[in-house]
Amino acid sequence: MEIILEVSLAKVLREYNIPAMPIKTTLRRALFQAEKTAQRLRFASLPAPENGWPVLLGISFPKSGTHLLDQILLGFSQVAPFSRRLHSFYAEYEGESGRKRPPEQALAWLDSLRHGDVASAHLFARPEAVARAASPAFVPYFIFRDPRDVAVSHVFYVADMEPAHVHHAYYRSLPDFDARLKVSILGRPDSGVEFPNIADRFAPYLGWLDQPNVLTLHFESLVHERAGTLGLVVDHLRSRLGRSLRASRETVIQALESAINPAKSPTFRSGKTGEWKKYFTEEHKKLFKDVAGELLVRLGYEKDGDW
C-alpha cells in the first residue's frame, strides 16, 4: 500500500509540476495530518479547552531522557486529541556540523506548531522562547539529568552510537574512555566548533527551572519514582485543561506508563542512574568539581562539593 501510494504521489508531483520533496517526507506529513484528523474525530465528544488544545512541548538537556519524555507525552494521545507521533524535533546545534542555529530559527519552529501537536526540543531558555513556551498555547515540560551521567552518556553516544556526529572522529582518535570523558566534562575550547564545558553547556537551559508554567522533571525520578512523577506530569496538563480531560487521573497515568518503551530510548543504555560512579576517576571528579560543582548543587544532586 505504501509503495503504491509513493508511486501515485510521485506521478502527481510530476504532472502538476509541484516542487520536488522527498516522497517519504511527503508521506510522513500526510500520515501525520491524517492521524490528527482521526484523533479529533475520536475525541470529538470532549469539550475543547478555552484556548484550544495546547501543544505538548518536551524540552530537554541533551542526553537527559529526551526520548523517554517524548514517549510519555505521546501517551496523552490515548485519552485526548493529541498527536500520536512527534510533530518534529528541534536542536540548538546541528549534529553533523555542530553549527549553532540562530535564535530566530527556534522561534520560527515554535510558531510552526499547532493545536494538539506533541513536539520535542533541546531549546535554550532565551526570553523570547520562554515567552512562547509559557503562553496558553503550550504545556511545557523540562527534563534534565545528573550532569555527571550526562557526561558519561555523551561519550558513549558520540564515540560509539553516532558516527555522523561532528565530534565522532576526534573522540575515536583519543586513546581511551578516560580521555574522552575528560573532553565531555571540559569541552573543546580550542576547537573550531563550539563545545564548552558541561556547566556552560547547561547554562542556557537554567532559565527553564524558574518558570512556574514549566514542569521540571529529574530523569532519575522517572526511573525510581515513576508513578508519582507521572502523576505530576498528568496534574500539570490537567491544570491547563480543566474539565476537558475527562479520563480519571489513574487512567491517564496508566496510559502514560503503557507508552514507555525503554528499548526505544537510547538513554536507557544501561537502565540505571548514578553510572558515573563506575567511570569517574579521582581526576575526573576534580575536573568536574572545578567546572560544574555549583551546577550539581543548583540542580539538587549534591549539597556541597564533598562527594
C-alpha positions in Angstrom: 0.0 0.0 0.0 2.8 2.4 0.9 4.7 1.7 -2.3 1.6 2.2 -4.4 0.9 5.5 -2.6 4.5 6.6 -3.1 4.2 6.0 -6.9 0.9 7.8 -7.1 2.3 10.8 -5.3 5.3 10.9 -7.5 3.1 10.9 -10.6 1.0 13.7 -9.2 4.1 15.8 -8.4 5.4 15.4 -11.9 2.1 16.1 -13.7 1.3 19.2 -11.7 4.9 20.4 -11.5 4.8 20.5 -7.7 8.3 21.3 -6.2 10.2 18.2 -5.5 10.1 16.9 -1.9 11.4 13.5 -0.7 8.4 11.1 -1.1 8.9 9.7 2.4 8.7 13.2 3.8 5.5 13.9 1.9 4.1 10.6 3.2 5.0 11.3 6.8 3.4 14.7 6.6 0.3 13.3 5.0 0.1 10.5 7.6 0.7 13.0 10.4 -2.2 15.1 9.3 -4.5 12.1 8.7 -3.8 10.8 12.2 -4.5 14.2 13.7 -7.8 14.3 11.9 -8.6 10.8 13.2 -7.7 11.9 16.7 -10.1 14.9 16.5 -12.9 12.7 15.4 -12.1 10.1 18.0 -12.3 12.6 20.8 -15.0 14.9 19.3 -17.1 14.5 22.4 -14.6 16.2 24.6 -15.1 19.9 25.1 -12.2 22.0 23.8 -10.3 24.0 26.4 -10.8 27.8 26.5 -7.7 28.4 24.4 -7.9 25.2 22.3 -5.9 22.0 22.8 -2.4 23.1 23.6 0.9 21.9 22.2 2.7 19.5 24.5 6.3 20.6 24.4 9.1 18.4 25.8 12.2 20.4 26.5 15.4 18.5 27.4 19.1 19.0 28.0 20.9 16.6 25.6 21.4 13.0 26.9 18.9 13.6 29.7 15.9 11.4 28.8 14.6 13.2 25.6 13.2 10.0 24.1 11.6 9.0 27.5 9.8 12.3 27.8 8.7 12.0 24.2 7.1 8.6 24.8 5.4 9.9 28.0 3.9 12.9 26.3 2.7 10.9 23.3 0.8 8.7 25.8 -1.7 11.5 26.2 -2.9 10.6 22.7 -4.7 7.7 24.3 -7.0 10.0 26.4 -7.3 13.2 24.4 -6.9 14.5 20.8 -3.2 14.9 20.9 -0.9 13.7 18.1 0.1 10.0 18.2 3.6 10.9 16.9 6.0 13.8 17.3 5.4 16.8 15.1 9.2 17.5 14.9 12.4 17.8 16.9 14.5 20.9 17.2 18.0 21.3 18.5 20.1 24.4 19.0 23.1 22.8 17.3 23.2 20.8 14.1 24.5 17.3 14.9 26.7 16.7 11.9 28.2 20.2 11.5 28.0 21.4 15.1 26.8 24.8 13.7 24.7 26.8 16.2 21.3 27.8 14.9 20.2 31.4 15.1 17.6 32.3 17.7 15.1 33.3 15.0 15.0 29.7 13.8 13.9 28.4 17.2 11.1 31.0 17.3 10.0 30.0 13.8 9.9 26.4 14.8 7.8 27.2 17.9 5.4 29.2 15.7 5.1 26.3 13.3 3.4 24.1 16.0 -0.4 23.7 16.1 -3.1 22.7 18.5 -2.7 19.1 19.7 0.9 18.7 18.4 3.5 16.9 20.6 7.0 18.3 20.0 10.4 17.9 21.4 13.4 20.2 21.6 16.9 20.9 23.0 15.7 24.5 23.5 17.6 27.3 25.2 15.6 29.4 27.7 16.0 32.7 25.8 13.4 35.3 26.8 11.6 35.1 23.5 11.4 31.3 23.6 10.3 31.3 27.2 7.5 33.8 26.4 6.3 31.5 23.6 6.5 28.3 25.6 4.9 29.7 28.7 1.9 31.1 26.7 -1.5 29.4 26.9 -0.8 27.7 23.5 1.7 25.4 25.2 2.0 23.0 28.1 5.8 22.7 28.5 7.9 20.2 30.4 11.7 20.3 31.0 13.7 17.2 31.8 17.3 17.0 33.0 19.7 14.5 34.4 22.7 14.3 36.7 25.3 16.1 34.6 27.9 13.5 35.6 25.8 10.8 34.0 25.2 13.1 31.0 29.0 13.3 30.5 29.3 9.5 30.6 26.3 9.1 28.2 27.8 11.7 25.9 31.0 9.7 25.5 29.1 6.5 24.5 26.8 8.4 22.2 29.5 10.4 20.3 32.2 7.6 20.1 30.0 4.5 19.6 26.5 5.4 18.6 26.6 8.3 16.2 29.3 8.2 13.5 27.9 11.3 11.8 28.4 13.4 14.9 30.7 16.4 14.4 33.0 15.2 17.3 32.9 11.5 16.5 36.3 11.3 14.7 38.0 13.3 17.4 36.6 11.1 20.2 37.7 8.0 18.3 41.2 9.4 17.9 41.6 9.6 21.7 43.4 6.8 23.4 40.7 5.6 25.8 37.5 6.2 27.6 39.1 8.3 30.3 40.5 10.8 27.8 37.1 11.0 26.1 35.3 11.6 29.4 37.6 14.5 30.2 36.6 16.1 26.9 32.9 15.6 27.7 33.5 17.4 31.0 35.8 20.1 29.8 34.7 20.6 26.3 36.9 21.6 23.4 37.7 25.2 23.8 40.3 25.2 21.1 38.1 23.6 18.5 36.6 25.5 15.6 33.2 24.1 16.6 31.6 25.5 19.7 31.7 22.8 22.5 32.1 24.4 26.0 32.4 22.6 29.3 29.4 20.8 30.8 28.4 23.7 33.1 28.5 26.2 30.2 26.6 23.7 28.0 23.8 23.6 30.6 23.8 27.3 31.4 21.4 28.3 28.5 18.8 25.9 29.9 18.8 27.1 33.5 16.1 29.6 32.8 13.5 26.8 32.4 13.9 26.0 36.1 12.5 29.3 37.2 9.3 29.3 35.1 6.1 28.4 37.0 4.4 27.3 33.8 7.1 24.7 33.1 7.1 21.4 34.9 10.7 20.4 35.6 11.5 16.7 35.8 14.5 14.8 37.1 15.2 11.9 34.8 16.1 9.9 37.9 12.6 10.5 39.3 11.1 8.8 36.3 13.3 5.8 36.9 13.0 5.4 40.6 9.7 7.2 41.4 7.8 6.7 38.2 4.2 6.5 39.4 4.4 9.7 41.5 6.3 11.6 38.8 3.8 10.6 36.1 1.1 11.9 38.4 2.9 15.3 38.4 3.0 15.1 34.6 -0.7 14.5 34.4 -1.5 17.2 37.0 0.5 19.7 35.0 -1.7 19.1 32.0 -5.0 18.8 33.9 -4.4 22.2 35.5 -4.4 23.7 32.0 -7.3 21.6 30.5 -9.7 21.6 33.4 -12.8 19.5 32.7 -11.7 19.0 29.0 -9.7 16.0 30.1 -12.5 13.6 31.4 -10.4 10.5 32.0 -9.6 9.8 35.6 -6.2 10.7 36.9 -5.4 7.0 37.4 -6.5 6.2 33.8 -4.2 8.9 32.4 -1.2 7.7 34.5 -1.7 4.2 33.2 -1.8 5.5 29.6 1.5 7.3 30.1 3.1 4.3 31.7 2.0 2.0 28.9 3.5 4.4 26.4 7.0 4.0 27.8 9.3 1.7 25.8 12.8 1.6 27.2 14.1 -0.3 24.2 13.4 2.7 22.0 15.1 5.2 24.4 18.9 5.4 24.0 19.2 6.9 27.5 18.2 3.5 28.8 21.5 2.1 27.5 22.1 0.6 31.0 18.7 1.3 32.6 20.4 2.7 35.6 21.2 6.0 37.3 24.4 7.0 39.0 26.5 5.2 36.4 29.1 8.0 36.6 30.5 6.3 39.8 31.8 3.4 37.6 33.7 5.7 35.3 34.8 8.8 37.2 38.4 8.6 38.5 39.6 11.0 41.2 41.0 13.2 38.4 37.5 13.3 36.7 35.9 14.2 40.0 38.3 17.1 40.5 37.9 18.4 36.9 34.1 18.2 37.3 34.1 20.0 40.6 36.2 22.7 39.2 33.9 23.5 36.2 30.5 22.3 37.4 30.4 21.7 41.1 28.0 24.6 41.6 25.7 23.2 38.9 25.3 20.0 40.8 24.2 21.9 43.9 21.8 24.1 41.8 20.2 21.1 40.3 19.8 19.3 43.6 22.2 16.4 43.0 24.7 17.4 45.7 24.5 19.6 48.8 28.1 20.8 48.5 31.5 19.8 46.9 32.1 16.9 49.2 31.3 14.0 47.0 
